[in-house]
Structures are given as structure tokens and as C-alpha cells.
């Protein structure tokens, strides 16, 4: 099983949030749908801009705690080293390379074949 530390933002160089989870696609989906009340819903942080994979939950939690202690400019440097344009990485983690076609999440080829 994999565990993740992740950073979501509301826009490029905007408000950021650091979290950890054992299901990255589900958790980011929750942020996107605003089903989790709190900071990310209030500030619209739903763009996955950085994440790391860990073998243990403790490893993900430890990295989350460390990153939360970093200065903001260090966090921005971390994001931009891996994702200079602040692309939303969520779609790629779901296997969708064109987010304008969300029906692809269900594994369908064309919108007219949607259930």
C-alpha cells in the first residue's frame, strides 16, 4: 500500500495546503467537490500541484509535518522544481490527460456513451 504527502493550491502561487492520505485520487476528489469542510473548501484549494509517495503512513505524516514548518518560499520552490506551471496533477493521477473530458474517468471513449 502507498501513502502520500501532497500540496494543493487554489491558483499559481496562491493559497496552499499540505496534507497526507492513503488514497490520493479520492482525497483530491474530496477537495475538488468541497466535501471536506474547512480550510481547503473555504479557500478553494483543489489543484494538486505536488505530491510524494511513501511506503508507510508514518513516512507521509513525517513529511507533512516537516513541510508545514517550512517557509512559504521554500514550499513554492519545491512545487516549482517539479511543476513549474502549477499544472493540476490530479487528472494525470486518475489516468486522464485531457481534463476537459471528465467522462474519461469512467473509462468511456465518447460523451454519448455515458450512462
N, C-alpha and C positions, 0 to 999 in steps of 0.2 A: 504494500500500500504506500502511496506517496502522500506527502504533506506539503503545503505551500505557504510561503510568505508572499504577500502581494501588496502592490500600491495601486490605488485607484485615484483618479483626478476628475475634476469637473470640466477642465479645459487645459490647454497647453500652459504650463507654468501657473496654473490656478491652485485652487484648494486641493490638498492631497490627504489621503487617509491610508494608513498602513494596517493590515490585518493578517490573519493566518487562518487556514482552513484545511480540511482533508478532501474537499471537493471544489476545486477552483471554478468549474463551469457553473455549478449550482449556486455557489456563493455570489459570483459576479452577476448571475441572472437575478438573484435576490436584490442586489444593489440596483440593477437596471430597472427592475419592476417596483422598486421602492417598498418592498415587503418587509424590510428591516427598519423599524423606526429608529431615529437617532441621527447622528452626525452626517452619515452619507446621504440619507434621504433629505435632510434639511439643506445641505449644500450642493446636492446634485452630483455627488462623486460616484460616477458609474462607468468611467472609462478605465479599463485595465491597461496600465501603462508600463508595469514591471512586475515580474514575479520570479521566484526561485523555488526549486524543488528540493525537498528534504526526505531522508529515509525515515525519520522519526518525527513525531509530533513535537517532542522536546526541542529538536533542532529548528523547526519552524517557529516555535514560540520564542526561542532564544534570539533568532534573527529579528523577529518582530520587535522584541524589547530593545535590542541594540539600535535598530533603525529609528525607533521612536525617540531615542536620546540624541540622535544626530541633529546637527544644524540643518535648517531648511535648504541652504545652498548645496550642502553635501548630498542631500536626497535628490535634488534636481540634477546634480552631476551624475549620480548613479542611474537615474532614469534616462538621461540623455546619452550616456555612454552606450546603452543597449537599444534605445528607442528615441533617436534624436528628433523625430517629428511628432512624438507623443501619440502614435497610432493606437487605436483601441485594439489590443491583442486578444480580446475576448473571442472575436469571430474566428480567429485562427485556432484558438484552443478548442473551439467547437467543430473545427474542420470546415468552416465557411470562409471562403476567400473573397466573397462579394457580399458585404453586409446589406446591400440594397435588396438582396433576395433572401429574406429570413425564412422563407418556406424551405430552403435547403436544409435547415436544421432538422426537419422531419425526414430527410433523405429523399425528398421528392425532386424531380427534374424540372417540372414546369408548374407555374401557379395554378393552371387549370386542373391539375391532378390533385390539388389539395383536398383533404377530406372535409 
